[in-house]
Amino acid sequence: MLTQLQGDQLPQWIKAVRADGLPSFPAFVNGLEGDLAAVTAGLTLPWSSGIVDRIKMVKRQM
């Protein structure tokens, strides 16, 4: 999903995670569902904040 911009598959992934019953994932999935539209957009749209994150990292190192 991350590298191929397939955010539309997120609901199926969430269902699979809930079915697996792994102990630490329900809290993570609950957080994703808190703003599902934004998470889906982030996994689907081609825009990135990578350069902004890099600038912040450089500023922190100074």
C-alpha positions as a LaTeX table, in Angstrom:
\begin{tabular}{lrrr}
\hline
Residue & $x$ (\AA) & $y$ (\AA) & $z$ (\AA) \\
\hline
Met1 & 0.00 & 0.00 & 0.00 \\
Leu2 & 2.74 & 2.46 & 0.89 \\
Thr3 & 4.90 & 2.25 & $-2.20$ \\
Gln4 & 2.19 & 1.62 & $-4.77$ \\
Leu5 & $-0.34$ & 4.24 & $-3.56$ \\
Gln6 & $-3.07$ & 1.70 & $-2.85$ \\
Gly7 & $-4.84$ & 3.39 & 0.04 \\
Asp8 & $-8.15$ & 1.99 & $-1.18$ \\
Gln9 & $-7.02$ & $-1.38$ & 0.24 \\
Leu10 & $-6.79$ & $-0.03$ & 3.79 \\
Pro11 & $-10.27$ & $-1.19$ & 4.93 \\
Gln12 & $-9.48$ & $-4.77$ & 3.85 \\
Trp13 & $-6.13$ & $-4.59$ & 5.65 \\
Ile14 & $-7.83$ & $-3.34$ & 8.81 \\
Lys15 & $-10.30$ & $-6.25$ & 8.68 \\
Ala16 & $-7.44$ & $-8.72$ & 8.24 \\
Val17 & $-5.56$ & $-7.24$ & 11.20 \\
Arg18 & $-8.62$ & $-7.48$ & 13.43 \\
Ala19 & $-9.18$ & $-11.10$ & 12.33 \\
Asp20 & $-5.56$ & $-12.06$ & 13.11 \\
Gly21 & $-5.92$ & $-11.01$ & 16.74 \\
Leu22 & $-2.34$ & $-9.80$ & 17.18 \\
Pro23 & $-2.04$ & $-8.16$ & 20.61 \\
Ser24 & $-0.50$ & $-4.78$ & 19.73 \\
Phe25 & $-2.29$ & $-3.99$ & 16.48 \\
Pro26 & $-5.83$ & $-3.16$ & 17.68 \\
Ala27 & $-4.65$ & 0.09 & 19.28 \\
Phe28 & $-2.77$ & 1.01 & 16.10 \\
Val29 & $-5.80$ & 0.25 & 13.93 \\
Asn30 & $-8.04$ & 2.28 & 16.25 \\
Gly31 & $-5.71$ & 5.24 & 15.74 \\
Leu32 & $-5.88$ & 4.82 & 11.97 \\
Glu33 & $-9.66$ & 4.66 & 12.06 \\
Gly34 & $-9.73$ & 7.88 & 14.09 \\
Asp35 & $-8.99$ & 9.77 & 10.88 \\
Leu36 & $-9.48$ & 7.18 & 8.19 \\
Ala37 & $-10.03$ & 9.72 & 5.41 \\
Ala38 & $-6.66$ & 11.39 & 6.05 \\
Val39 & $-4.81$ & 8.08 & 6.32 \\
Thr40 & $-6.39$ & 6.84 & 3.09 \\
Ala41 & $-5.47$ & 10.08 & 1.33 \\
Gly42 & $-1.90$ & 9.79 & 2.60 \\
Leu43 & $-1.66$ & 6.27 & 1.21 \\
Thr44 & $-3.29$ & 7.19 & $-2.11$ \\
Leu45 & $-2.20$ & 10.66 & $-3.18$ \\
Pro46 & 1.21 & 11.21 & $-4.78$ \\
Trp47 & 2.18 & 14.24 & $-2.70$ \\
Ser48 & 4.89 & 13.93 & $-0.09$ \\
Ser49 & 6.23 & 16.06 & 2.76 \\
Gly50 & 9.63 & 14.40 & 2.45 \\
Ile51 & 11.56 & 17.59 & 1.72 \\
Val52 & 9.89 & 19.39 & 4.64 \\
Asp53 & 10.83 & 16.55 & 6.97 \\
Arg54 & 14.41 & 16.67 & 5.70 \\
Ile55 & 14.63 & 20.42 & 6.32 \\
Lys56 & 13.30 & 19.96 & 9.87 \\
Met57 & 15.89 & 17.27 & 10.50 \\
Val58 & 18.72 & 19.51 & 9.28 \\
Lys59 & 17.48 & 22.40 & 11.45 \\
Arg60 & 17.39 & 20.14 & 14.52 \\
Gln61 & 20.97 & 19.07 & 13.93 \\
Met62 & 22.22 & 22.66 & 13.88 \\
\hline
\end{tabular}
